[in-house]
Amino acid sequence: MKNTEFEQKLESLGLSKKEFTAIVGMPYQTLMNWKQKGETPIWVDSWLENYKKAQNLDALLALIDKCKEH
C-alpha cells in the first residue's frame, strides 16, 4: 500500500501515527522510514482492516449491552 493511502486509512480510523506505532509496538522512526520508501509493509493493510472490524464489533457489542439494560 502506498504511504498516502496508509495515512488516509489511519485518519479514517481515528488513529495518529504515534498511536499506531504504540499499538503495534514498533519505533516511530520505522514508520517514518516507510514514508521515505513511499509504501508500507504488506502486513499493514490487513492489520488496519482487522482494527476497523474490531472497532465495529466493539460498537455493536456496546449497542447490544445498552439494549439489554432496557
C-alpha positions as CSV (number, residue, x, y, z in Angstrom):
1,M,0.0,0.0,0.0
2,K,1.3,3.5,-0.8
3,N,2.1,5.7,2.1
4,T,-0.6,8.2,1.2
5,E,-3.2,5.5,1.3
6,F,-1.9,4.4,4.7
7,E,-2.1,7.9,6.1
8,Q,-5.7,8.2,4.8
9,K,-6.7,4.9,6.4
10,L,-5.2,5.9,9.7
11,E,-7.2,9.2,9.6
12,S,-10.4,7.4,8.8
13,L,-9.8,5.1,11.8
14,G,-9.1,8.0,14.1
15,L,-5.5,6.9,14.7
16,S,-2.5,9.0,14.7
17,K,0.9,7.7,13.6
18,K,2.1,7.7,17.2
19,E,-0.9,5.8,18.4
20,F,-0.4,3.2,15.6
21,T,3.2,2.6,16.4
22,A,2.4,2.3,20.1
23,I,-0.4,-0.3,19.4
24,V,1.8,-2.4,17.1
25,G,4.9,-2.0,19.3
26,M,7.3,-0.5,16.9
27,P,9.5,2.5,16.9
28,Y,8.1,5.7,15.4
29,Q,11.2,6.1,13.2
30,T,10.3,2.8,11.5
31,L,7.1,4.3,10.3
32,M,8.9,7.4,9.1
33,N,11.2,5.1,7.1
34,W,8.1,3.8,5.3
35,K,7.2,7.3,4.3
36,Q,10.7,7.7,2.7
37,K,10.2,4.5,0.8
38,G,6.7,5.6,-0.2
39,E,5.0,2.3,0.8
40,T,4.2,0.2,3.8
41,P,5.0,-3.5,4.5
42,I,2.4,-6.0,3.3
43,W,1.0,-6.8,6.8
44,V,-0.1,-3.2,7.4
45,D,-3.2,-3.3,5.2
46,S,-4.6,-6.5,6.8
47,W,-3.8,-5.1,10.3
48,L,-5.8,-1.9,9.5
49,E,-8.7,-3.9,8.2
50,N,-8.8,-6.0,11.3
51,Y,-8.6,-2.9,13.5
52,K,-11.6,-1.5,11.7
53,K,-13.5,-4.7,12.2
54,A,-12.6,-4.7,15.9
55,Q,-13.9,-1.1,16.2
56,N,-17.2,-2.1,14.5
57,L,-17.5,-5.1,16.7
58,D,-16.9,-3.1,19.9
59,A,-19.6,-0.6,18.8
60,L,-22.0,-3.4,18.1
61,L,-21.4,-5.1,21.4
62,A,-21.8,-1.8,23.3
63,L,-25.2,-1.3,21.5
64,I,-26.3,-4.8,22.4
65,D,-25.3,-4.2,26.1
66,K,-27.2,-1.0,26.0
67,C,-30.3,-2.7,24.7
68,K,-30.1,-5.4,27.4
69,E,-30.2,-2.7,30.0
70,H,-33.7,-1.6,28.8
